Amino acid sequence: MWRHRWPALAVSWFIGIIGIVVVLAVPDRYEASARIFVDTQSILKPLMSGLAVQPNVEQQVVMLSRTLISRPNVEKLIRMADLDLGSTSKAEQENLIEKLTKGLQIRNTGRDNLYTLAYQDVNPDRAKRVVQSLVSIFVESSLGATRKDSDAAKKFIDEQIKSYVVKLEEAESRLKEFRLRNMELQGADGQDMAGKAAAIAAQLSQAKLELREAEKARDSAKRQIEEQKSQSSNITSRSILQESAINVSTPELDSRISALKQNLDGLLQRFTERHPDVVNARRLIKDLEEQKKKEMAELRKTAMANPVAPAGPNQSLITQELGRMLAGSEVQVAALGARVGEYETRLRRAQELLKTAPQIEAEFAQLNRDYGIHKKNYEDLVARRESASLSGELEGSSGSVDFRLIDPPRASQKPVAPNRLLLLPLALVAALGAGLGLAFVLSQLRAVFFDARAVRNTIGLPILGVVTLVRSEAARARESRSLKKFGLASSGLLGMFIAAVVVLTVLANRAG
């Protein structure tokens, strides 16, 4: 690229001069602007909150901005600002409409409901007239069309309400006919057939449990009566056998004696008869046997002194009471048996109906769902109709939205575009980029090797030798002069842009 520096520098100079001429030749553009405040803080809005539909102010402004930049309003703006006087052909009018459509701006200034209308043009007076016409259209564009929209919405809602009334009547008729056809499947508590079958099964299980309890109580009463009858006949034999029963009723001593005997057997396996533990064990066993004999004698004396008394009048009262209990138990068992039979019959009937219940329940659910949807939509439409009516009245009332002109249309004294101080460095960058690009392209088209290694890597063959160029003093002098000329030419290109920036800065300060 360094070998092609002079063509690159020439292209940079050419592009730089063209860039400076273009930047200086671009006409100045002036901006005219106006600020408008949209006051929506009406006392009616908090009072009607929740009752009427209140559109968002941001949405209103967006809708109004789209209306302003529409073709009819742009044509109206052209006539109001007398911009059509210089347009003679249809093509010029179309270009003017397209230019205004792209140039008109409605910006939010960062504060609530405060908006800026702006337009840029080479003629400040014309820009001011355009903004003034735009402000007039903006202020005159009332939101009264919402009243028309409210009327159209109410008309549409009324038609929908009528259609939903018909749908509700048809749905109610279908529900009535379905309930009359399937009255047996409908429970008082709203349960389906599966729930009713489960409830009947639970009642049947409870009744069977109560029946088993009653049968157990009846059997117990029978056994007690039988025992009471046999008690009087066996009381004498029990008195005779009482002594023999008592003779063997020394379980505590018997268990202790048995344990000591087992312990003695274990001691004899390890020790002799004379061992102290063996002697003590035999002595304890002997003492316990003597104590057992004494207690048995005392028990015999006690049994003989207190014989069992014969049955008396109390036995007869107990028998009568047990008989009454048995009779009540029989009655309860019979009643519970009838209840179990009834529940079993109901359960079989419910199981038979349960086979067809899913289809019937699905049909009922569909009918009920359709009716619920129609009813909900009907109620929502009635509420929305009232809200639409209130919204129309609210929009038609005075003071709902107020447009205030904060800053009247005014054109700037200084041009806002183009920014030449920024465009000039960009032109310099473009010029340098064009020169470097040309040098790179030429270096690729006319490639040159500068060392033996690059040649060897490119052709893949061994290098036998290198011939070095030895420059003479005259050649080195010419090379030095060439470098100085290139430096001066490059500095001149940069100085030309610096001088242009300085001149523009001085002119801007004088204009200010």
C-alpha positions in Angstrom: 0.0 0.0 0.0 2.9 2.4 0.7 4.1 2.0 -3.0 0.7 3.4 -4.1 0.6 6.3 -1.6 0.5 9.0 -4.3 -2.7 7.8 -6.1 -4.3 7.3 -2.6 -3.4 10.8 -1.6 -4.8 12.2 -4.8 -8.1 10.4 -4.3 -8.2 11.7 -0.7 -7.7 15.3 -1.9 -10.4 14.8 -4.5 -12.9 13.3 -2.1 -12.0 15.9 0.6 -12.6 18.9 -1.7 -15.9 17.4 -2.8 -16.9 16.8 0.8 -16.0 20.4 1.9 -18.0 21.8 -1.1 -21.0 19.6 -0.3 -21.0 20.4 3.4 -20.8 24.2 2.6 -23.4 24.0 -0.1 -26.0 22.2 2.0 -28.7 24.9 2.8 -29.4 25.8 6.4 -32.6 24.4 7.9 -34.6 26.3 10.5 -37.0 24.7 13.0 -40.3 26.2 14.1 -42.0 24.8 17.2 -44.9 25.3 19.5 -45.9 23.7 22.9 -49.4 22.7 23.8 -50.7 21.4 27.2 -53.6 19.0 27.2 -55.5 19.5 30.5 -57.6 16.4 31.3 -57.9 17.0 35.1 -61.7 17.5 35.1 -63.8 17.2 38.3 -66.1 14.9 36.5 -63.6 12.2 35.9 -63.0 11.2 39.6 -66.7 11.4 40.2 -67.4 9.1 37.2 -64.5 6.7 38.0 -65.7 3.1 37.7 -69.0 4.1 36.1 -67.9 5.4 32.7 -65.1 4.4 30.3 -62.4 7.0 30.4 -59.8 6.7 27.6 -56.2 7.2 28.3 -54.8 10.6 27.5 -51.7 9.1 25.8 -54.0 7.0 23.6 -56.0 10.1 22.7 -52.8 12.0 21.7 -51.5 9.1 19.7 -54.9 8.9 17.9 -54.9 12.7 17.3 -51.3 12.6 16.0 -52.2 10.0 13.5 -55.2 12.0 12.5 -53.1 15.1 12.0 -50.5 13.4 9.8 -53.2 11.9 7.6 -53.4 13.0 4.0 -56.6 15.1 4.3 -55.2 17.1 7.2 -51.8 17.6 5.4 -53.7 18.9 2.3 -55.7 21.2 4.6 -52.4 22.4 6.2 -50.9 23.1 2.8 -53.8 25.4 1.9 -53.8 27.1 5.3 -50.0 27.9 5.1 -50.2 28.9 1.4 -47.7 26.3 0.4 -49.7 25.3 -2.7 -49.0 28.6 -4.4 -45.7 27.5 -5.9 -46.9 24.0 -6.9 -48.0 24.0 -10.5 -48.1 20.3 -11.4 -49.6 17.3 -9.7 -46.2 15.7 -9.1 -45.0 18.8 -7.2 -48.1 18.6 -5.0 -47.5 14.9 -4.3 -43.9 15.7 -3.4 -44.9 18.5 -1.1 -47.5 16.3 0.7 -44.9 13.5 1.1 -42.3 16.0 2.4 -44.7 17.5 5.0 -45.8 14.1 6.1 -42.2 13.1 6.8 -41.2 16.4 8.3 -44.1 17.1 10.8 -43.3 16.0 14.3 -45.4 15.6 17.5 -43.1 15.0 20.5 -43.7 14.5 24.2 -41.5 16.9 26.1 -41.1 14.5 29.0 -43.9 16.0 31.2 -47.4 14.9 31.6 -49.7 16.0 28.8 -47.2 18.5 27.4 -46.5 18.1 23.7 -44.3 19.9 21.1 -45.3 20.4 17.5 -42.2 21.0 15.2 -41.3 21.3 11.6 -38.0 22.1 9.8 -37.6 24.1 6.6 -35.0 26.2 4.8 -37.3 29.2 5.1 -38.0 30.1 8.8 -41.1 32.0 7.9 -42.6 29.1 6.0 -41.7 26.7 8.9 -43.5 29.1 11.3 -46.6 29.2 9.1 -46.7 25.4 8.9 -46.5 25.0 12.7 -49.1 27.7 13.2 -51.5 25.8 10.8 -50.7 22.6 12.6 -51.5 24.1 16.0 -54.8 25.3 14.6 -55.7 21.9 13.3 -54.6 20.3 16.6 -56.7 22.6 18.7 -59.7 22.5 16.4 -59.6 18.7 16.3 -62.1 18.0 19.0 -62.7 14.6 20.4 -66.4 14.9 19.6 -66.0 11.9 17.3 -66.0 9.8 20.5 -69.7 10.7 21.0 -70.4 9.2 17.6 -68.4 6.2 18.5 -70.3 5.9 21.7 -73.6 6.0 19.9 -72.4 3.4 17.4 -71.2 1.3 20.3 -74.5 1.6 22.1 -76.4 0.6 19.0 -74.2 -2.4 18.5 -74.5 -3.4 22.2 -78.4 -3.1 22.0 -78.4 -5.4 19.0 -76.3 -7.9 20.8 -78.4 -7.7 24.0 -81.5 -8.5 21.9 -79.8 -11.5 20.4 -78.7 -12.7 23.8 -82.2 -12.4 25.2 -83.4 -14.8 22.6 -80.5 -17.1 23.3 -81.2 -17.0 27.1 -84.9 -17.8 26.6 -84.0 -20.8 24.4 -81.4 -22.0 26.9 -83.9 -21.7 29.8 -86.5 -23.7 27.8 -84.0 -26.5 27.1 -82.9 -26.6 30.7 -86.6 -26.8 31.9 -87.4 -29.7 29.4 -84.2 -31.5 30.5 -85.0 -31.3 34.2 -88.6 -32.6 33.6 -87.2 -35.5 31.6 -84.6 -36.4 34.1 -86.2 -35.5 37.4 -85.1 -38.8 39.0 -81.4 -38.0 38.5 -81.6 -34.6 40.2 -80.8 -34.4 43.9 -81.9 -31.7 46.2 -78.3 -30.9 47.1 -77.2 -30.7 43.5 -75.2 -34.0 43.6 -74.7 -36.1 40.5 -75.6 -39.7 40.2 -72.2 -40.9 41.2 -72.3 -38.8 44.3 -75.7 -40.1 45.2 -74.6 -43.7 44.7 -71.6 -43.1 46.9 -73.8 -41.5 49.6 -76.2 -44.4 49.5 -73.3 -46.9 49.7 -72.0 -45.0 52.7 -75.5 -45.1 54.3 -75.7 -48.8 53.6 -72.3 -49.5 55.2 -73.4 -47.5 58.3 -76.7 -49.3 58.5 -74.9 -52.7 58.3 -72.5 -51.7 61.0 -75.4 -50.7 63.3 -77.2 -54.0 62.4 -74.2 -56.0 63.4 -73.9 -54.0 66.7 -77.6 -54.7 67.4 -77.2 -58.4 66.7 -74.1 -58.6 69.0 -76.2 -56.9 71.7 -79.1 -59.3 71.2 -76.7 -62.3 71.3 -75.1 -61.0 74.5 -78.5 -60.6 76.1 -79.4 -64.2 75.2 -76.2 -65.5 76.7 -76.7 -63.6 79.9 -80.2 -65.0 80.2 -78.9 -68.5 79.6 -76.2 -68.0 82.2 -78.7 -66.6 84.7 -80.9 -69.6 84.3 -78.1 -72.1 84.7 -76.7 -70.2 87.7 -79.5 -71.2 90.0 -79.2 -75.0 89.1 -75.4 -75.1 89.4 -75.0 -73.0 92.6 -75.0 -76.1 94.9 -72.4 -78.0 92.9 -70.3 -74.9 92.8 -70.5 -74.7 96.6 -69.3 -78.3 96.9 -66.4 -77.8 94.4 -65.4 -74.5 95.9 -63.0 -76.2 98.4 -61.2 -78.2 95.8 -60.9 -75.1 93.6 -59.3 -73.3 96.5 -56.9 -76.2 97.2 -55.0 -75.5 94.1 -55.4 -71.7 94.1 -51.8 -70.8 95.3 -50.3 -69.8 92.0 -47.7 -67.4 93.5 -46.1 -69.9 95.8 -46.2 -72.6 93.1 -44.4 -70.3 90.7 -41.7 -69.4 93.3 -41.2 -73.1 94.2 -40.9 -74.0 90.5 -38.4 -71.3 89.9 -36.2 -72.3 92.9 -36.3 -75.9 91.7 -35.1 -74.9 88.3 -32.3 -72.8 89.9 -31.4 -75.8 92.1 -31.0 -78.1 89.1 -28.7 -75.5 87.5 -26.6 -75.3 90.7 -26.3 -79.1 91.0 -24.9 -79.3 87.5 -22.0 -77.0 88.6 -21.6 -77.6 92.3 -21.9 -80.5 94.9 -24.6 -81.1 97.5 -22.5 -79.3 100.2 -22.1 -76.1 98.3 -23.6 -73.1 100.2 -25.8 -72.1 97.3 -27.2 -75.6 96.9 -27.9 -75.8 100.7 -29.6 -72.3 100.7 -31.8 -73.3 97.7 -33.0 -76.5 99.3 -33.7 -74.6 102.5 -35.8 -72.0 100.7 -37.8 -74.6 98.8 -38.6 -76.4 102.1 -39.7 -73.1 103.7 -42.0 -72.3 100.8 -43.6 -75.7 100.8 -44.4 -75.4 104.5 -45.9 -71.9 103.9 -48.0 -73.4 101.1 -49.4 -76.0 103.4 -50.3 -73.3 106.0 -52.1 -71.1 103.4 -54.1 -74.0 102.0 -55.3 -74.9 105.5 -56.4 -71.3 106.1 -58.2 -71.1 102.8 -60.2 -74.3 103.6 -61.3 -72.8 106.9 -62.5 -69.6 105.2 -64.4 -71.5 102.5 -66.2 -73.7 105.1 -67.1 -70.6 107.1 -68.6 -68.7 104.1 -70.6 -71.1 101.9 -72.3 -69.8 98.6 -75.9 -68.4 99.2 -78.8 -69.9 97.2 -80.6 -67.9 94.5 -83.1 -65.4 95.8 -85.6 -62.7 94.5 -82.7 -60.6 93.0 -82.0 -63.4 90.5 -85.6 -63.2 89.2 -85.4 -59.3 88.7 -82.2 -59.7 86.8 -83.8 -62.3 84.5 -86.8 -60.0 83.9 -84.5 -57.0 83.0 -82.4 -59.2 80.7 -85.7 -60.3 79.0 -86.7 -56.7 78.4 -83.3 -55.9 76.9 -83.6 -58.9 74.7 -87.0 -57.8 73.4 -85.7 -54.3 72.7 -82.7 -55.8 70.9 -84.9 -57.9 68.7 -87.0 -54.9 67.7 -83.9 -52.9 66.9 -82.4 -55.8 64.8 -85.7 -56.0 62.8 -85.8 -52.2 62.2 -82.1 -52.1 61.1 -82.7 -55.2 58.9 -85.5 -53.3 57.1 -83.3 -50.3 56.7 -80.4 -52.3 55.3 -82.8 -53.9 52.8 -84.1 -50.5 51.7 -80.6 -49.1 51.2 -79.6 -52.2 49.2 -82.6 -51.6 46.9 -81.7 -47.9 46.5 -78.1 -48.8 45.8 -79.1 -51.3 43.1 -81.4 -48.7 41.5 -78.6 -46.1 41.7 -76.1 -48.4 40.1 -78.6 -49.1 37.2 -79.1 -45.4 36.7 -75.3 -44.8 36.9 -74.8 -46.6 33.6 -76.7 -43.9 31.7 -75.9 -41.0 34.1 -72.6 -39.9 32.5 -74.3 -39.2 29.2 -77.2 -37.4 30.9 -74.8 -35.4 33.2 -72.6 -34.4 30.2 -75.7 -33.2 28.4 -76.8 -31.2 31.5 -73.4 -29.8 31.9 -73.3 -28.6 28.3 -76.8 -27.0 28.6 -75.8 -25.4 31.9 -72.5 -24.1 30.5 -74.2 -22.6 27.5 -76.8 -20.9 29.7 -74.1 -19.6 32.0 -72.0 -18.2 29.2 -75.1 -16.5 27.6 -76.2 -15.1 31.0 -72.7 -13.7 31.8 -72.4 -12.1 28.3 -75.9 -10.6 28.6 -75.1 -9.1 32.0 -71.7 -7.8 30.8 -73.4 -6.2 27.7 -76.0 -4.5 29.8 -73.3 -3.0 32.1 -71.2 -1.9 29.1 -74.2 -0.2 27.5 -74.7 1.9 30.6 -71.0 2.6 30.8 -71.0 3.6 27.1 -74.0 5.9 27.7 -72.3 7.6 30.6 -69.0 7.9 28.7 -70.8 9.7 25.8 -72.4 12.1 28.2 -69.1 12.7 29.9 -67.3 13.4 26.6 -70.1 15.7 25.5 -69.9 17.8 28.7 -67.9 21.0 28.7 -64.4 21.0 30.2 -63.6 17.3 29.8 -60.4 18.1 27.7 -58.8 21.6 27.4 -56.0 22.5 25.0 -53.7 25.3 26.2 -51.1 26.9 24.0 -48.0 27.3 26.2 -45.5 28.5 23.6 -46.9 30.1 20.4 -45.3 29.1 17.1 -41.8 30.5 16.8 -39.0 29.9 14.3 -35.4 29.5 15.6 -32.9 32.3 14.7 -30.1 30.0 14.2 -30.2 27.0 11.8 -30.6 23.7 13.5 -29.3 21.7 10.5 -26.9 20.7 9.0 -24.3 20.4 11.7 -21.3 21.3 9.5 -18.8 21.1 12.4 -19.7 17.4 12.6 -20.0 16.8 8.9 -16.5 18.2 8.1 -14.6 15.6 10.3 -16.9 12.9 8.7 -15.9 14.2 5.2 -12.2 14.0 6.3 -12.7 10.4 7.5 -14.4 9.6 4.2 -11.5 11.1 2.2 -8.9 9.2 4.2 -10.9 6.0 3.9 -11.2 6.3 0.2 -7.5 6.9 -0.2 -6.6 3.9 2.0 -9.1 1.7 0.1 -7.6 2.7 -3.2 -4.1 1.9 -2.0 -5.3 -1.5 -0.7 -7.0 -2.4 -4.0 -3.9 -1.4 -6.0 -1.6 -3.4 -3.7 -3.8 -6.5 -4.3 -3.9 -6.0 -8.0 -0.2 -5.4 -8.4 1.4 -7.5 -5.6 5.1 -7.2 -4.9 7.4 -9.4 -2.7 9.7 -7.5 -0.3 11.8 -10.3 1.2 13.0 -13.8 0.3 10.9 -15.5 2.9 7.6 -14.2 1.4 8.7 -15.5 -2.0 9.7 -19.0 -0.6 6.4 -19.3 1.3 4.4 -18.3 -1.8 6.0 -20.4 -4.5 7.1 -23.3 -2.3 10.6 -23.6 -3.9 14.0 -23.1 -2.3 15.7 -19.8 -2.8 19.2 -20.1 -4.1 20.3 -16.5 -3.6 19.2 -12.9 -3.0 20.5 -9.9 -4.9 20.4 -6.8 -2.7 19.8 -3.3 -4.2 22.3 -0.8 -3.0 20.9 2.7 -3.4 23.1 5.5 -4.4 23.3 8.9 -2.8 21.1 10.5 -5.5 18.5 7.8 -5.1 18.4 8.3 -1.4 18.0 12.0 -1.9 15.2 11.5 -4.3 13.5 9.2 -1.8 13.8 11.8 1.0 12.4 14.6 -1.2 9.5 12.3 -2.1 8.7 11.6 1.5 8.8 15.4 2.3 6.4 16.1 -0.5 4.1 13.4 0.6 4.2 14.7 4.2 3.4 18.3 3.0 0.6 17.1 0.8 -0.9 15.1 3.7 -0.5 18.0 6.1 -2.1 20.3 3.5 -5.2 17.9 3.3 -5.5 17.9 7.1 -4.9 21.7 7.3 -7.6 22.4 4.7 -10.2 20.6 6.9 -8.9 22.4 10.1 -9.1 25.7 8.3 -12.7 25.0 7.2 -13.7 24.1 10.8 -12.1 27.3 12.2 -13.9 29.4 9.6 -17.2 27.8 10.4 -16.7 28.3 14.1 -15.8 32.0 13.7 -18.9 32.5 11.5 -21.1 30.7 14.0 -19.8 32.9 16.8 -20.4 36.1 14.9 -23.9 35.0 14.0 -24.6 34.3 17.7 
